């Protein structure tokens, strides 16, 4: 759930004007690439992450130089890992194979690595670190998540929410019996 929130927050932030505008002659300006990205955003917003993957892949391939496309694609991949559905009255993963879920995890982390390399603005880099921290936390890699939460805080010291999340996670690690996120 935290991954979904982070992914949708990043999308809303990018659509709201923080993202870099593509050059006029770039392939993302084509109606096909734009339509693919919009379809990916819509599907992800509706919780249909697996369905969004081909469209995000097309957008990321059309604009391999944009950090936020890699970030959005990574968020969709990482949310697809946990996408569930009801089958005969039981909640199940859509992807039933552990191998396939781990493969998507690796692909999602690789896309976050690409986003990290491309992000130039401190806030953009902080967003990538925070998303990775949330993923690592969800997979039980507590110390790795801790490091990325703090790296997010240090990447953009003006982003108070990032510092708050890092502090809350530190508190949770120090006092694991307390309730909290």
C-alpha positions as CSV (number, residue, x, y, z in Angstrom):
1,X,0.0,0.0,0.0
2,X,2.8,2.4,0.8
3,X,4.4,1.7,-2.5
4,X,1.1,2.5,-4.3
5,X,0.9,5.8,-2.4
6,X,4.5,6.7,-3.2
7,X,4.0,5.8,-6.9
8,X,0.7,7.8,-7.2
9,X,2.3,10.7,-5.3
10,X,5.2,10.8,-7.7
11,X,2.8,10.7,-10.6
12,X,0.6,13.5,-9.3
13,X,3.7,15.6,-8.5
14,X,5.1,15.1,-12.0
15,X,1.8,15.9,-13.7
16,X,1.5,18.9,-11.4
17,X,4.5,20.5,-13.1
18,X,7.6,19.2,-11.3
19,X,8.6,17.0,-14.2
20,X,10.8,18.1,-17.0
21,X,9.1,18.9,-20.3
22,X,10.3,16.7,-23.2
23,X,11.9,18.5,-26.1
24,X,9.5,19.1,-28.9
25,X,11.0,16.6,-31.3
26,X,11.3,13.7,-28.9
27,X,9.4,10.4,-29.4
28,X,7.3,11.0,-26.2
29,X,5.7,13.8,-28.1
30,X,4.1,11.4,-30.5
31,X,0.5,10.6,-29.9
32,X,1.3,6.9,-29.5
33,X,3.9,7.5,-26.7
34,X,1.7,10.0,-24.9
35,X,-1.3,7.7,-25.1
36,X,0.8,4.8,-23.7
37,X,1.9,6.9,-20.8
38,X,-1.6,8.1,-20.1
39,X,-3.0,4.6,-20.3
40,X,-0.2,3.4,-17.9
41,X,-1.1,6.2,-15.4
42,X,-4.8,5.4,-15.6
43,X,-4.3,1.7,-15.1
44,X,-1.9,2.3,-12.1
45,X,-4.3,4.8,-10.6
46,X,-7.0,2.2,-10.8
47,X,-4.8,-0.4,-9.1
48,X,-4.3,-2.4,-12.4
49,X,-0.5,-2.4,-12.2
50,X,0.1,-5.5,-14.3
51,X,-2.0,-4.0,-17.1
52,X,-0.1,-0.8,-16.9
53,X,3.4,-2.4,-17.4
54,X,3.5,-2.5,-21.2
55,X,2.4,1.2,-21.4
56,X,5.0,2.3,-18.8
57,X,7.7,0.3,-20.5
58,X,6.8,1.9,-23.9
59,X,7.0,5.4,-22.3
60,X,10.3,4.7,-20.5
61,X,11.8,3.3,-23.7
62,X,10.6,6.3,-25.7
63,X,12.2,8.7,-23.1
64,X,15.1,6.8,-21.5
65,X,16.5,10.2,-20.3
66,X,13.6,11.1,-18.0
67,X,14.0,9.9,-14.4
68,X,10.3,10.2,-13.6
69,X,9.3,7.8,-16.3
70,X,11.7,5.2,-14.9
71,X,10.4,6.0,-11.4
72,X,6.8,5.6,-12.5
73,X,7.6,2.3,-14.3
74,X,9.4,1.1,-11.2
75,X,6.5,1.9,-9.0
76,X,4.1,0.0,-11.3
77,X,6.4,-3.0,-11.4
78,X,6.8,-3.0,-7.6
79,X,3.1,-2.6,-7.1
80,X,2.3,-5.4,-9.6
81,X,4.3,-7.8,-7.4
82,X,1.7,-7.4,-4.6
83,X,-1.4,-6.9,-6.8
84,X,-4.1,-9.1,-5.5
85,X,-7.5,-10.4,-6.5
86,X,-10.3,-12.7,-5.2
87,X,-10.3,-16.2,-6.5
88,X,-13.0,-18.5,-5.2
89,X,-13.5,-16.2,-2.3
90,X,-9.9,-16.1,-1.3
91,X,-7.5,-13.2,-1.6
92,X,-4.5,-14.2,-3.8
93,X,-1.7,-12.6,-5.7
94,X,-2.4,-12.1,-9.3
95,X,1.1,-13.3,-10.0
96,X,1.1,-16.8,-8.5
97,X,4.7,-17.6,-9.2
98,X,7.2,-16.4,-6.6
99,X,9.8,-16.5,-9.3
100,X,7.8,-14.0,-11.4
101,X,7.3,-11.7,-8.4
102,X,11.0,-11.7,-7.6
103,X,11.8,-11.1,-11.3
104,X,9.5,-8.0,-11.2
105,X,11.1,-6.9,-8.0
106,X,14.5,-7.0,-9.6
107,X,13.3,-5.2,-12.7
108,X,11.6,-2.5,-10.5
109,X,14.8,-2.0,-8.5
110,X,16.8,-1.7,-11.8
111,X,14.3,1.0,-13.0
112,X,14.8,2.8,-9.7
113,X,18.6,2.7,-10.2
114,X,18.0,4.2,-13.7
115,X,15.8,6.9,-12.1
116,X,18.5,7.6,-9.5
117,X,21.2,8.0,-12.1
118,X,19.1,10.4,-14.2
119,X,17.6,12.5,-11.4
120,X,19.5,15.8,-11.0
121,X,17.3,17.8,-8.7
122,X,17.8,17.0,-5.0
123,X,14.0,16.5,-4.5
124,X,13.8,14.1,-7.4
125,X,16.7,12.0,-6.0
126,X,15.1,12.1,-2.5
127,X,11.8,10.7,-4.1
128,X,13.7,7.8,-5.6
129,X,15.5,7.0,-2.3
130,X,12.2,7.2,-0.5
131,X,10.4,4.9,-2.9
132,X,13.3,2.4,-2.7
133,X,13.1,2.6,1.1
134,X,9.4,1.7,1.1
135,X,10.1,-1.3,-1.2
136,X,12.9,-2.6,1.0
137,X,10.8,-2.1,4.1
138,X,7.9,-4.1,2.5
139,X,10.3,-6.9,1.7
140,X,11.6,-7.0,5.3
141,X,15.0,-5.5,4.5
142,X,14.9,-3.2,7.5
143,X,18.5,-1.9,7.6
144,X,18.6,-1.3,3.8
145,X,15.3,0.6,4.1
146,X,16.7,2.6,7.0
147,X,19.7,3.7,5.0
148,X,17.5,4.8,2.0
149,X,15.1,6.7,4.3
150,X,18.1,8.6,5.7
151,X,19.6,9.1,2.3
152,X,16.3,10.5,1.1
153,X,16.3,12.9,4.0
154,X,19.9,14.0,3.3
155,X,19.3,14.3,-0.5
156,X,16.8,17.1,0.1
157,X,17.1,18.6,3.5
158,X,14.2,21.0,2.8
159,X,11.7,18.2,2.3
160,X,10.2,17.9,5.8
161,X,8.0,14.9,5.0
162,X,11.1,12.9,4.1
163,X,12.8,13.8,7.4
164,X,9.6,12.9,9.3
165,X,9.4,9.5,7.6
166,X,13.1,8.8,8.3
167,X,12.6,9.7,12.0
168,X,9.4,7.6,12.3
169,X,11.2,4.6,10.8
170,X,14.2,5.1,13.1
171,X,11.7,5.2,16.1
172,X,10.0,2.0,14.9
173,X,13.4,0.3,14.7
174,X,14.4,1.4,18.1
175,X,11.0,0.5,19.6
176,X,9.6,-2.3,17.5
177,X,6.7,-3.0,20.0
178,X,5.2,0.4,19.5
179,X,2.3,0.8,17.1
180,X,2.9,2.8,14.0
181,X,3.9,2.8,10.3
